Amino acid sequence: MASRKLICVVGPTACGKTKMGVLLAQRCGGEVVSCDSMQLYRGMVIGTAAPTSEETEGVPHHMVGVADPAEPYSVARYAEEAGRCVEDILARGKTPVVVGGTGLYLDALLAGHGFAAGQFGGEVRRELESRLDAEGAEALYAELARIDPERAEKLSPNDRKRIVRALEIWYETGKTMTQHDLETRSVPPRYDSVKLGFTFEDRGDLRAAIDRRVDEMAAQGLFEEVRALLDAGVPRRSTAFQAIGYKECLACLDGLVSRAEAVEEIKLRSRQYAKRQLTWLRRDRDIHWYYWKKTRDFQSALAFSTEILSAHGVS
């Protein structure tokens, strides 16, 4: 009988998660469920490093290219839709291999709950965003500080997206995000999992890997991909266009910066994002970390992973 455990492959950007996910799925007869908040969008392949058909090596991949880039996508929706994929894989006697670096989405999937966004047809969100434009982020931050001071303390007064999200939860549910956090932490997780983390031992090697990836993306047609999304009618203010790589390309296409300047900005933002990913993931003491040297030795990492999985009853 197949195990009910999930295998999770996590780590910062450019650390070989896609390859490790495929290798582990092949080893244990599994299927991959992507846990990347931007690979969800159709037409965003180059900038999100979505796995190509060659890279998947015949292993089924789920939750890639499932949403229109013009629409918003929530963590609650991900937890629900990815959860259905996981249940289907388990029902067919296979092992789900969850691969990605979006820690919030992974936590929601494993826990089996997320915040129910847009309960009122998105009207609350639209009203808050209108107020954001009219009053500014500081005014809404001050409002959040009165309603949920603990949450406000964790946010920057300029973090427009998370300020709106916290207020949306309050106005839709009557509960603060802090209260939701306390309640959901007491609920047993939906899935048991074995978490494998991959990153470089030396931060300089991680930065170099990120820079190489950005150069490859530009060479593969990242700027053309952004132009194609614009031509397809994707709104400039959409969540999809806030992704690292896309926003910077937009500035270039608008003539605000040169192509070279945009590429350097993408590298910088990607390195900063990798640091945030590691900060988030390292809070989780259940992750078994494998550290790459100068190059990524996938066979060695696979042997390490197999040993961990066997010790946890996953074959």
N, C-alpha and C positions, 0 to 999 in steps of 0.2 A: 504493500500500500504506500502511495506517495505521501511525503511529509506535508503537513499543513503549514510549515514554516516558509517564510519569504526570505529570499536572499536580497540584500540591499547593497548596491555598489555606489559609494559616495566619494566626494572629494571636490577640490576646486577645479575650475575650468582648465582645460589642456592637460589633464593628468591621466588620460588613457581609460576613462570610465567606459566609453563605448566598446572598445576592444575587450576589456575585462568582462563586461556584461555578456558579450557574444561567447567568449571562451567558457565562462561559467555556465551559460545556458546550454552550450554544446556538451559540456561535461556531465551535467545533471539532467539532461532532457527537459530543458525549460524554455520559457518564452520571456522576452523582455517587455517590461512596462516602463516607458520613459517617465522620468520625474523631473522635467525641465519646463519651467513656466513659459518659455518662449518657443520651444520646439513644438508646442501645441498648435501653433498657427500655420496654416497652409501658406505656401509660397515663401516661407522664411527658412530656407534651407542652408544657405551659405553662412549667413550671419549668426545662426544659432548652432552651427556645426551639427545639424541633424544628420543621423546616419544615412549613408547612401546604400543602395542595393548591394554594392560590392562590400561595403563595411558590415552589413548585417549577416553576410555569408549564409543566407537562407534561414536564419533564425527569425521567427515572427516577432515583430516589434509593434507595440500598441501605444496609443496616446501620443503619436507623432502626426502632425498635420491634420488635427481633428477639428480645429476651430477656424472660423473666418477671422482674418486679422483686423477686420473693422469692428469686431465685437469685443466687449470686455470679458475677462475670464476670471473667475474667483477660485480661491482655495477650496471653498465648499463644493463647488462644481467639480473640481479636480478629484476631491476625496470620493465623491459619489461615482463619477464616471470611471476613474481608475480602479475603484473598488469593484465595479462590475467586471472589469477586465480580469482582475485578480481572481474573482470567484469563478469565472468561466475557465481560466487556466487550471485552477485547482480541481474543478469538476471533471476536467478531462485527464486528470491524473498526472499533470505536469507541474513543474516548479516555477512560480513567478520570480523573475529576477528584476527587481526595481532598480533602475539606473538613472542617476541624475544628481545635480548639485543644488537643487532648490529645497533647502532644508525644511522650510515651512510647509511645503506641499507634501514632503515625505512624512513629516510628523502627523499631518492631518490624515493621510492615507492609513498609516499604521494605527492611529488612534480610532479612526472610524467616525470622526466628526469634524466639522468645520463650522465656520459662521455662515448662517443662512443669509446670503446677500440678496438684495433686490426683492424682498418679500412683497413690496408694494409696487411692483412693476418698474423698479428703478427710479421712481419719482423722488424718493428721499435723496438718493445719490445725485440726481440732476439738480435738485434744489440746493444741496450743499455745494456742488461745483459752481453753480451760479453765484452763490454767496462768496465763494472763494475768489472768483473773478472780481466781484464788486467790492468786497471788504478787505481782501488780502488774507494771507495765511495766519498772520499774527492774531487777527480777531478771532478766527476759528480755533486757534491754539488756546487762546485765553478762555474761550467757552469750554473747550475740552478740559482745561485745568480746573475749572469749577466743577464739572460733572464727574471727571475721573482723574483726579490729581496724580494717582500712581502711574497710570498709563502715560499721561502728559509728561511726567518726569523722565520717561524712557525715550521720548521723541525729541527731535530737533524742532524748534518752532517753524522751520522751513520745510519740514517733511510733509508736503501737501497731501500726498497720497494716503499716508497712514493716519494723518489727522482726520481727513474726510472719512476714512474707513471706521475709525473709532467712534466718531459721531454718528455715522450711519447705523452702526450696531446699537447704539443707545436709543436713537429715535425709532428704530424698527422693533426692538425687543424690550425696551425698558430696562435693560441690564447693561452695566458698563462692561467694557472689554476685560477689565480686571476681574470682575465677578465671573464672566464666562471662563476665564483662564482657571480660576479656582475650582469651578464646577467640573470642567472637563478633565482636569488633572486627577479627579477622584474616580473617574470612570475607567474600568479595565480596558486595555487596548484591544482593538478588533483583531489584530494579527500579531503573532509571534514572529520574530525576525532575527536573522543573523546579519550584522552590518559589517561590511568590509570597506575600509577607507584607503584611498590611494593619493599620495602626494609626493613631492620631491623632498629629499632630505635637506637639500640646500635651497634656500629661498631664491638665490640667484639663478639656479637652474629652472625653477618654476617661472620666474620672470622671463627668462630666455625662451622657454617653451611657449609662453603666452604670446610673446612678440613674434615668434615664428608663425604661430597659428594666424595671427592677424594679417601678417604679410601674405600668407597663403590665401586667406579669405579675399583680400583685395585682388590678388592675381586671378582667383577663380570667378570673380565677377560680382563682388558684394555691392559695389556702387550701382551696377546694372540691375541687380535684384531689387534694390530700394526704388530705383526709377520705375521698374515694372509694377511694384506695389502701388506707387503713386498713380501710375497710368490706369491701374485697375480700380481706382477710386477709394483706396484706403485713406481715411481721414488722417491728417497730420497729427491730430491730438489723440489718436487712438493709443491704447495701451501698448499695442505691438510696436509702434514707432518710438516708444520710450525705451525700448531695449538697447543695451549697449551695442554700438556698431551702427544701428539704424538712425538714431538721432544725430550722430556725428556725420553720417553720410548725407542726411537731409541738409545739414548746414553747408556742406560742400556743394551739393546740387543747387542750393539757393545762392551760391556765390559768396557766402560769408567767410569761408575758409578755403584754403587750397586742398587738393587731394592729399598731399603729403602731410599737411597739418591735421586733417581729419584722421588719417591712419595713426599718427602719433597720439592723438587724443583717445582713439579707441584702445590703443595699447595701455595708456595710462588708466583709463576707466576699467579695463579688464583686469589689470593688476590689482586695482583697489577692490574690485568685486571679489577676486580670488581671496584676498585677505579677509573680507567679510564672511565669505563662505567658510573658511577655516575657523574663524571665531565662532560661528554658529555651530559647526559640526563638533568642535572640540569640547563643547559643553556636554556632549553625549559620551558617557564613559563606556557605553556598550559597543562602540566602534572598535574593530580590530584594524590597526593601521599598518600599512605596508609602505615603506619609504623607498622611492626610486633613487638610484644614484645618478650619475650624469646622463645615462640613457635608461630607457624603460625595458627591463627584462621581463617580458610577459610570461615566459615559461616558469621563471622563478616565482613570480607573483601568483601564478596559477597553483603551483605546488603549495605555497603558503596558504592560499585561500582554501584549497581542498582539505588541508590538515585542520583548519579552523572549522570548516563545515562538518567534517566527519566527527569532530569532537562535540558538535552540537546536534548530531543525529541527522544531518542532511547529507544524503549520498547522491 
